């Protein structure tokens, strides 16, 4: 049985950098994940609003599809594109809209949330990507009570795109203290904090899970930053393993998921670290 800490943790962002998988490869790969041993770990297929038509064309060529593809559409251009993005997905019965993720300029998180409320159908979740350039706490205040969740960018293609542990600790503490669910995007390629070959300091998703648990227990930002900076995989796995199922569920009610261009690599990390047993893998 899947541990609740890792259930539906990995949203499939294969189309996005740095993976940039072709649509014709990403869709069947995702279908395979959702029908194989990874099915309980993998969330929706992520697609940018500008590529929905391409996705629909690929789905139209599928033979004997297993059912509608659950998708979350990203709207990087901001709130003006939300309505059209929703309509483009709802127009095709081969798609099932489960989420919309829209970027907000500094100070505009509340306005983006209002637009999501206006356009989202029942059953679809809304996410507002708060700007790292603005007052993150104020933007999270604006989202609180809207029914929508926050999204925070944890990486990218440049060193500056990666927030340090202090910045991520501030965001995590602020979101948890407001009972505001959040997801992350980019940069969480591996379970444990590490330095890439290019010299990027990348966060570990296991670090962030453990830090979220600590934030729920009232830990301050300095303590959270220490957890986020920890490179001891065994210690992080031990901390995660000590969480009861109920506590793990509480953590995941805050840290909902993250987008990853590979769902294979992070799951392999968990197996290597011993957080997932080999019996959960294909034989």
N, C-alpha and C positions, 0 to 999 in steps of 0.2 A: 504494500500500500504506500502511496506517495506521502512523504512527510509534508504536513501542512505548510511548513516554512518555504517549500519550493514549488508548491502547486501553482500552475499557471503564472509562474514568475517571469518567464522569458517570452516577451512579445517578439514576433518574427519580423525583423527589420532588414531582411536580406537585400531589399532593393536599395538601401541607403548606404552612403559611404561609411567605412572604407570598403565594404564588401561589394556593393554595386552589382549584385547578381542580375543577369538578364531576366526579364519577366517570364519568359518561356521556361526558364530553369527554376526560378524561385517558387512558382505556383505548385508544380508537381512535387518539389522538395517539401513544401509546407504540407501538402496533402499527406505525404509519407510520414512526416513527423506526427501529424494528428491521428494517424491510423496505427502507428507503431508504438514502441515502448516509451517514447517521449511524449505521448499524447497528454498525459496528466500534467506535464511541466510547461507545455507550450501554449501561449495565449494567441490572440488574433494575428492575422496577417496585416502588416502595416503598409499603407500605400499613400503617397502624396496625392493631393487633389488633382494635380496636373497629369497624373498617370492613371486615373481611373478608367478612362476610355481604352487605354492599352490593356489594362487588366481585364476589362469586359471582353475585349477581342480575343484574348487568350482563353478565357473561360468558355467562350462560344465555340471553341474548337475542341473542348474536352469531350471525350467519349465516355458515356455512362458515369457522370460525376456523382460522388456520394451524397451531394446535397449542397445547399448554398454555402458559399465561402464566407466565414465570419471575418469581417474587416474593420479596422479602425483607420480612418482617413486623417491625414495630417494636413493642416492648412497653414503653411509657414508665412503666407502673405498677410495674415491678420483677419479680423472679424468680417471684413467685406466679402470674403470668399466662402464663408461658412454655409450660407444658404444654398449656393450652387453646388458645393461639395456634397451636401446631404442629398440634394435632388438627384445628382448623378449616380449615387449608390442606390438610392431607393428605386430608381427607374429600372433596375435590372434584378429580376428574381433570382439570378445566379449569385447575388451578393446578399449578405445579411449585415447590416450596419450595427456594430456593437460599441463604437466610440468615435468621437471627433476630438482632435487635438489641435488647438489653435494658438498661435503665438501672440503675445501681447507686448506692446511697447511699454517702456517704463511708466508706471502709474495708470496703465489702461487695463489692468486685469479685471476690474469690475465691469467695464464696458464690454469686454470680450465675453465674460460670463453671461451678461444679459443677452448677447446675441446668440449664444449657445442655447439658452433657455427658450428663445424665440423659435429656433429651428430644429432642435433635437427631437426626434420621435421617441415615444415611450420605449424603454428598454435599452436605449443607447446612453453611454456615459460621456460626460464632457470633461475635457482637460484643458486648462489654461497654462501655457508655458510662460512662466514669469521671467522677466528680463533680469539677467545678472547685472545689468548696468544701472538699475534703479534701486529703489528702497524695497528690498525683498519682503521685509516684514510688513510694510504697508500694503503691498500687493496681496500678500496672504490674508491680511485683515479684510481686504475687499472681496476675497473669494469666500471667506468664512460665512456659512449660512446660505450660500447660493445653490448648494446641491451639486456643485461641480468640484473637481479635484485639481490639484496643482501638478505641474510638470516642470522638472528642473533639468537643465542641460549639464551633464557631467563630463563631457569630452567633445572632441572634434578633431580637426585635421591640423591644428596648430597647438603649441604649448599653452598659449593664452586661452584656448577654448576649454582647458581643464581647470576647474576650480580647485584650490588647494584644500587641505583637510579642515582648515579653520572656516573657510567659506561654506563648505558643505555641512559642517557641524552647525553653523548658524541657521542654515535653511532647515535642516532636519529637526533641530530643537524647536524652531518657530512653527513648523508644520504640525509636529506632534502636540505641542502645547495648545494649539488651536483645534485639535481633533480634526485636522484637515488631511484627508488622504492625498497621497502623491505618487507619481511615477517618475522615473528618470529616463534619460535618453542619452545615448552615445557614451563611449569611454569605459563602460563597465564590461569589458571583454572577458575578464577573468575573475575568479572567486576572491583573490587576495590582492591587496595593494602591491603594485610593482612598477618598475621603470621599463619602458619599452626600448627597443633597439634604437628608436629615433630620439630617445631621451625624454619622452613624455612620462609624467607622473600620473599613472592611472589608478583610479579607485577600484577596490574589489567589491563585488556585490555582497559577498559574505560579510565584509567589514560593515557595509551599510545596514544589513539586516541586524547584526549584533548592536550597532550603534542605535538603531531605531528602538530595539528592546531596552537599551540603557536609557534612552530619552523617555520612554514610557515609565521608567523607574525614577525619573526626576534628575538624571545626570545633567550636569552643566556642559556648556559648549567646550570647555577645555578637556573634559573627560571624553566627550564624543570625538573631538579631534584626535585624541590619543588612540582611540579605537580605530578610527578611519586611517590612521597612519601605520597601524600594526601590520607587519609583514610575516608574522608567525602563523602560518596556516593551521598548524595543529592546535594552537591555542584558540583560534577563531572557531574551528570545527567543534572543539570541546565546549566553548561558550554557547554555540548554537544548539548542540546536543542537550545541554542542560535546560533548555526551554521546554516547558510542558506543552502539550498540544494546544491547550487553551491560550497559553502565552504566545505561542507561535501564531495562532490565529489572530491575536490582538496586534502582533507586529505586522502581519500581512494586511490587516484592515487599514493600516497607515501607509506602509510601503507596498503599493499594489503590484507593481511590475516594473520592468524596464525593457526598452527596445534594444535588441542586439542583432547585428548583422549575421551572427552565427549562433544558432541555438545548440550546435554540437559542441563547440569549445567549452562554454561554461558548464555544461552538463558533464563533460569529460573531466573538468577540474574537480567537480564534486565527487566523482567516482575515485579519482586518484587520491584525493584528500581523505577518503573514507566516509564522506558525508552521505553518499548513496552507495548501496551495496551492489556488488557485481550481479546479484540475482535480478536486479531491476533492469539489467541491460539485455539486449537480444542474445540468444544462444546460437 
